[in-house]
Amino acid sequence: MSRPDDHRVAIIGANGQFGKELVKMFGSTLENNAIPTTAFVHYECDVDDYPLQDLCIDVKAVDITDFDYVKEQINDFDIVINTAAYHDINACEENQGIAWNVNTHGSSNVAKRCERIGAEYVLISTDYVFGGKPPTNGEKDYSPEDFQNPINVYGKSKSAAEQAAHHYCRRSLVARCSYLYGEEKCRGKKSDNLIDWIYNSLINGETINAWDNTAITLTYAYQAAGRLIGRLFNDNFSNRDRKYIHLNDSGIVSHYDVAMFMAELLNIENSDIVPTECKHSIKPLKTPLQPINGSAEWKWSLVQYLTFKGWYHKDEVSGSNYAGYAY
């Protein structure tokens, strides 16, 4: 087991949803050893306003699309985790140049810099690199090394980013998430995550048109951050030698499955959840990721999240079949 306090970690995109979760986990403690962490925020952000400064040794701004900027700021790190992405699906179609510049060119710049300074490069990627064809592994979900056939600009630019990571940096790891949700808000993302949207719709008595022809996997950001730390610092980790890993929870579901589970969990009997067929032309409908062995079940993670948010109290909800999932 390598000593975490011997490593210096940089987190790019530290003002995003997953970036903040990583800062909290790296910057607190791991086996009683604090991990020196530098948070890199978007270059247009005020570093003095970063809310997690007390968990970092430094907060800096960076523009990953500018290699000179990257070269100036990314120095003396052992691990560099790049969570930055231009990830609005429709916006990527409308602004393809920005998508390719941020997602692919940005990844290339960081990978090149990591190779130069001898750092391990970790690229946070997405299930959207799949979706054009079904898995080839004989299973219902995509294995980490499965072929990629993205159908939209976002997926294509992230797939190219993954290739760039491995091409330019010998010590590189691609870690994919799918339908990420968590305690932190994502900078630049106007809408709530899937879970928050369903919850707010349920308690407000709104109709939920939930796709029932999708096959997805959920990723609770807190759990995903812990799995990534396990991969980086545990020499006996089962996927240590892989170039690709998946950070999602286990269990393949549809949007309709998630909404129905939450309604039952919260004992909302009169919920208006309408099974709906999604016919979105640029959004892949079936991109479930094969999880790491031992990953938490999606229901368990979801209950932990709802409990943390104060939205679910097992002692106050009568008739729930899922009290055992809660703390």
N, C-alpha and C positions, 0 to 999 in steps of 0.2 A: 504494500500500500504506500503510494507516494504521499509525502506530507503536503497538505493543501497550503500551509503557510509558507512553503518554499516557492509557490507560484505567484506570479503577478497576472491578473486577469483584466482584460479590456472587454467591455460590453458595448458594442455599437448598436444604436437604436435603443438606448437605455430609457427613452421616454415613451416607448411603445408598451403594449400590454405584456408581452412575454419578456421584453427587456427589463421592465421594472421588477417582474417576478424574479428574474435571475439576479438582479442587483440585491434584492432583499435576501435571497438565499445565500449568495456568495458573500455578501457583505456582513452577514450576521455571524454565524458560526457553523463549522462542520467538524465534528469530533473535537470540539473545544478549541479549534484553531481558526482564528479569523483569516480570511483570504483577502489580501490586498486587491481591491477592485477599483478600476477607473471607469466611470460612466461617460460614454460618448453620446451626446445628444445631437439632434439635427442642427446644422449650422445656423439656421434662422432663429433658434431658440436662445433664450437668456439663461446662461448656465447658473446664474444666481437664483433662479426660480425653480431649479430642479428639486422636487419634493423629498428625495431620498439621499440628500447630501451627507447625512450623518452616517450612512452605511458605506460611503466611498472614501477613498483616500484622495480622489480628485474628480472633478466634473469638467469635461472639455467638450467643445463643439467640433464637428468634423463634417466635411462634404466628401462622401466616398466616391463621387463621380469625378473628383479632381485629384489626380494621382499626387501632385505636388502637396496638396493639403494632407492627403493620407500619409505621405512620406514624412511630413513635418510632425504630425501628431502621433502616429503609431510607432512607438519606440519602446524598447525594454520591457516587452511583455512575453510571457510564456504561453499564454492562451488568449486568442482573440476570437470572440463570439460575435458574429454579424447577424443581428436580428432585423436590420433595416430592410425595408421593402416598399415598393409602390404596389399596393395589393388590392386596390379597388378594381374589381373585375371590369365593370363598364368603363371606368376611367382609363384603364389600360388599353381598351379597344379604341377609345377616342384619342388618347395621347400615347401612341405606340413608341414614339421616340423617347419619352420620359421613362416609360416602363423598361425599355431595353437599356437605357442609360443607367438608371438606378439599380435595377435588379441584376443585370448581366455585367455591364461595364464596371459597376461599383464592386461587385463580387470579385471580378478580375483584379481590380486595383488592390483590394484588401489581401487577396491571396498572394499576389506578387510581393507585397510588403511583408507578409508573414514569412514567406520563403526567405526573404532577405535577412530578417532579424532572427530566424530560427524558431518562430512561434508555431504552435499548432493552430490551424485555422478551422473554426467551426462555423458552418453556414446553416442557418435555420431556414428550412425550406417547407414545402407544402405538398399536400396530396394532389394538387392540381397539375403536377407533372405527369399524372396518370389520367385515365378516363377515356382515351380514344378507343381502346380495345380492352377486353376483359383480361384478368390475370392469367398468366401462363403456368403458374405453379401448381395447378390442380386444386387450388383452394378458392375461396370466395373473396379473399382479400389480397392486396398487393404486398409481396415480400419486398424488403428494402432494396434488393438488387434486381427487382423485376424491370422489364422493359418500360420505357417511357414513351407515351404518345399523347402529349397534351393537345387540347383542342382550342385553347384561347391564348391571347397574347401574354396574359399573366403566367399561365402554365409554361408556355414556350420560353419566356424570358427567365423563369426560375430554373427550368431544366438546363438551359444554357449556362446559367449561373453555377449550377452543380458541376457541370463539366469543367467550367473554368476553375472552380475551386480545386479539383483534383489535378488539372493540367498544370496550374501555376504553383501549387504548393504540395510538396510531397507528404507533409504531415497535415492532412485535411480530413475533415469529417462532415458529412451532410446529415443533419438531424431534422426529420420532417414532423410537422404537426398537421392536424386535421380538425377543422371546426373548433378552434381554440377559444376557450372562455376562461375568465379569471377575475380576480378581485380588482385589478387595475384597469383603467380606461386606456384605450389606445389613441395616441396622438394622431390627429388627422383622420380619424374614423368617426363619421357623424352618427352612425347607427349603433345600437346596442349589439352585443353578441347574441347568438341564437338563444341561449338560456335566459338572459335578461329580457329579451323581447317576448318570449313565451310567458315568462312569469308576469310581466307587466300586463300582457294581454289577458291572462287568466284572472288576475285580481281586479281588473277594470271591466270584466265582463264582455270583452271584445271578441268578435269572431276570429278564429285562427284558421286560416286556410293552410293546412299543413300537408306538405308533399308526402305521399305514401308510396311513391315509386322510386325513392332514393335509397341508396345504401352508403352510409357514411360511418365514420368513427369519430368520437368526441375526444378532445384533449383538454383536460383541466390543467391550467398553466402551472399551478403549484406542484402537482404531481410530475408534470413534464420536466420542470426545473430540477427536481430531485433525481429523476432518471438520468438526465444529462450529467449531473454531478457524479452519479455513480459510474457512468461511462468514462469520465475524464480522470477520476481519482482512484478507482478500484481496479487493480491489476487483474483481479480474478473475475471481472465482469464478463458475463457470457458473450457479449457482442464486442469485446475489446478490439478484435482484429478487423471488424467490419468498417468499410468506408461509408456505409449508409446505415442509419438506424431510424426507427420510428419511436416517437415519444408519446403516442396516443394511448388512451385507455382501451381496454378490451371490450369487444361486443359490437356487432354490426347492427345499426338501427336506421330507421327512416326518421324524417322530421316529425311525422305523425306519431311514431313510437315514443319519441321524446316528449311531445306535448301530452300524450295520453298518460304517460308515467307521471309527469309532473302534476297533472290534474288529480290523479288518484292519490299521489303522495300528499298533496295539500288538501285533500278531501273537498275538492270543488266539484260538486255533483252536477251542477247545471252548466258546465263549460260547453261552449259552442266551438267544438273542434271538427272541422270539415276536412275529410280526406280529399286531397286534391292531386291531380296529376300534373307534374311539372313538365313543361315542354320547352324549357329554356334552351336556346340554340347554342349559347357559348359557355354554359355552365355544366360541367360534367355531373351526371346524376349518380354515378356509382364509383366512388373512389375510396373504399375502405382500406385502411392501412393495417398490415399485420403487426401487432404490437410486440414489444419486448416480452420475453417470458417473465411471468410474475407481475405483469402490469395490472393495476386495479381495474375491477369491473366498472363500466361507465355509470351504472346506477349508484354504486358506492361513492364514486368521486362526486357525482352530481349532488347527492345528499350532503356530503361534507361541505360543498360549496354553498348550497342553500342554507345550511345550518350556520356557516360562518357569516353569511350575509344577514342573518337574523330573519330569514323568510320561512324557515321550517323549524318547528319545535316539536320534537317527537312526543313530549308529554302533553301537548296542547291539541294535537290533531287526533281526533278519535277515529277509530276504524282503519287506521293506516296499516298496511301489511308490510311496511318498510322501516319500522322503527329500529329494527336491528342494524340497519345500515348507518344510523347516526352515531355520533360520539357517545 
